[in-house]
Amino acid sequence: MQTVSLTHKFDKDKLIAINTSDVYNGIMGDGTLTPVDELKGQFKKTIQKGDILFSEIRPANRRFAKVTVSDCTDFVVSTKLMVLRKFNNEVDSDYFYYCLTNQPFLETLQRRAENRIGSFPQITFDLLSNYAFPIPPLEEQKDIASIIANIDRKIELNKQINDNLEAQLRLITSRYIFSCPNLEKKRIGEIATVKAGGDCPITFSKTRTRKCNIPIFSNGTEDRGLYGFTNKAKIEGHSITVAARGTIGYCERRLMPFVPIIRLLAITPKEDGAYIYLHQVIRGMKFNKNGSVQQQLTIPEISFIEIPYPHSGILHEYNNVASPIVEMIERNISENEILTKQRDELLPLLMNGQASVNSD
């Protein structure tokens, strides 16, 4: 592979700008159609189908993608993204992509980036080009890439299923809010306990271990905000977490004991079974963002918000419909966690010949 930095001709009135935020975990987003005279100076690079876009900043954030669009003449890419292009016919492009983006290698790059002197944990192509990957025969490379691609397809299918299930859940909730009688207004602080996250626990691991198996959540949207693992939970009941800074208002259901850390609020309903309904209502809110230095959501602010709230009979009826959907969503999420772990562990074994592509 080589890095490509060909400047766009800017021969059209508008171009689709691709920034680091438009690529994540293998997928290139739609970008932003922007008048050429309004493009920021960082948007310069051209791309073509088959290129790999790879962020120079914080490799562990998985800001990378394959370019699958056939006609890329309307795209212009930020200089913060490396454009990697195949030039060696002895290397399968999909095989190289999986070598580059497997989790152990990303963690290695992240450590190197953090040791760099600068404003951000950053890597360069010179650093990247110093690494060597095992290169088996071409057909074996293709077989390895096919095995990993099959796992990725199953992960993506589960995500698509969950998107549809979440849409069903929103529709059901909307019907109950607008169609059911006897909905009263209650403050969130009346129906739930709201707590702020704290510092990261002293006992901490980036990966789940026998001793550290309680998830730690931050306010990130990627991987549901999973920050790491510890040995003791701070929130035990079914809850909702809400990002207090950054992606303000982003919320997730939390069905297992966990630890919230800074920039995160944990909302635990006082009534059994209210967490699904409360999550659905909160995720549809637009929060006022306060704070003179950094915008943030506070405990008093969210506690005093009034929401439509059903009496116990209606809530029970709602849960009878909603709970099976949530259970299916959570099963798919759990399966994806297992598949992701298997993929990340299997690829290095296949690359190094410790596992065979032909084994049963």
JOKACOR-V129243 format. One record per pair of residues at least 24 apart in sequence whose ideal C-beta (glycine too) atoms are under 8 Angstrom apart, sorted by the first residue. I is the first residue (numbers start at 1). J is the second residue. Records with the same first field share a line. If there is no record, write none. Layout:
I->J + J
This chain:
1->52 + 84 + 85 + 86 + 87 + 88 + 91 + 96
2->84 + 85 + 87
3->82 + 83 + 84 + 85 + 125
4->45 + 46 + 47 + 51 + 83 + 84 + 85
5->44 + 45 + 79 + 83
6->45 + 46
7->44 + 45 + 46
8->43 + 44 + 45 + 46 + 76
10->36 + 76
12->36 + 74
14->74
15->39 + 43 + 74 + 75 + 76
16->74 + 75 + 76
17->43 + 76 + 78
18->43 + 47 + 53 + 75 + 76 + 77 + 78 + 81
19->43 + 78 + 80 + 81
20->55 + 57 + 63 + 78 + 80 + 81
21->63
23->53 + 55 + 63 + 64 + 65 + 81
24->62 + 63 + 64 + 65 + 222
25->62 + 64 + 65 + 222
26->64 + 65 + 66 + 101 + 152
27->65
28->53 + 65 + 66 + 67 + 68 + 69
31->75
39->76
42->78 + 79 + 80
43->76 + 77 + 78 + 79
44->76 + 77 + 78 + 79
45->76 + 77 + 78 + 79 + 81 + 83
46->72 + 75 + 76 + 77 + 83
47->72 + 75 + 77 + 83
48->72 + 85
50->85 + 86 + 93
51->83 + 84 + 85
52->83 + 84 + 85 + 93 + 96 + 97 + 100
53->77 + 81 + 82 + 83 + 84
54->81 + 82 + 84 + 100 + 128
55->80 + 81 + 82
56->80 + 81 + 82 + 122 + 123 + 124
57->113 + 120 + 121 + 122
58->110 + 113 + 120 + 121 + 122
59->106 + 109 + 110 + 113 + 121 + 123
60->106 + 107 + 109 + 110
61->222
62->101 + 106 + 222
64->100 + 101
66->97
82->125 + 128
90->135 + 138
91->135 + 138 + 141
92->138 + 141 + 142 + 145
94->142 + 145 + 149
95->141 + 142 + 144 + 145
96->133
97->145
98->144 + 145 + 148 + 347
99->133 + 347 + 351
102->343 + 344 + 347 + 348
103->344
104->344 + 348
105->131
133->351
134->351 + 352 + 353
136->351 + 353
140->357
143->357
144->347 + 350 + 351 + 357
147->346 + 350 + 357
148->343 + 346 + 347 + 350
151->339 + 342 + 343 + 346
152->343
154->339
155->336 + 339 + 340 + 343
158->332 + 333 + 335 + 336 + 339
159->332 + 336
161->328 + 332
162->329 + 332 + 333
165->325 + 328 + 329
166->329
168->325
169->276 + 280 + 322 + 325 + 326 + 329
170->280 + 284
172->318 + 321 + 322 + 325
173->277 + 280 + 281 + 318 + 322
176->277 + 310 + 314 + 318
177->281 + 308
180->310 + 314
182->310 + 311 + 314
183->308 + 309 + 310 + 314
184->308 + 309 + 311
185->306 + 307 + 308 + 309
186->306 + 307 + 309
187->303 + 304 + 305 + 306 + 307
188->267 + 278 + 282 + 302 + 303 + 304 + 305 + 306 + 307
189->302 + 303 + 304
191->269 + 270 + 271 + 274 + 278 + 309
192->267 + 268 + 269 + 270 + 274 + 278
193->267 + 268 + 270
194->265 + 266 + 267 + 299 + 302 + 303
195->234 + 235 + 260 + 265 + 266 + 268 + 299
196->244 + 260 + 264 + 265 + 266 + 299
197->244 + 259 + 260 + 261 + 262 + 263 + 264 + 265 + 266
198->234 + 260 + 261 + 262
199->261 + 262
200->227 + 228 + 261 + 262
201->230 + 231 + 232 + 259
203->230 + 231 + 232
204->228 + 229 + 230
205->229 + 230
214->257 + 258 + 259
215->256 + 258 + 259
216->258 + 259 + 260 + 261
217->241 + 252 + 254 + 258 + 259 + 260 + 261 + 264
218->261 + 262 + 263 + 264
219->243 + 244 + 245 + 246 + 247 + 250 + 263 + 264
220->246 + 247
221->247 + 250
224->252 + 333
225->250 + 252 + 264
227->261
230->259
232->259
233->257 + 258 + 259
234->258 + 259 + 260 + 266
235->259 + 260 + 266 + 268
237->268 + 269
238->268 + 269 + 275
239->266 + 267 + 268 + 269 + 275
240->266 + 267 + 275 + 278 + 279 + 282
241->265 + 266 + 267
242->267 + 282 + 297 + 302
243->297
244->296 + 297 + 298
245->294 + 295 + 296 + 297
248->287 + 289 + 295 + 296 + 297
249->282 + 285 + 286 + 287 + 297
251->279 + 282 + 283
252->279
253->279 + 326 + 330
255->330
263->296
265->297 + 299 + 302
267->302
271->312 + 315
273->315 + 316 + 319 + 323
274->315
276->318 + 319 + 322 + 323 + 326
277->310 + 315 + 318 + 319 + 322
278->307
280->322
281->307 + 308
282->307
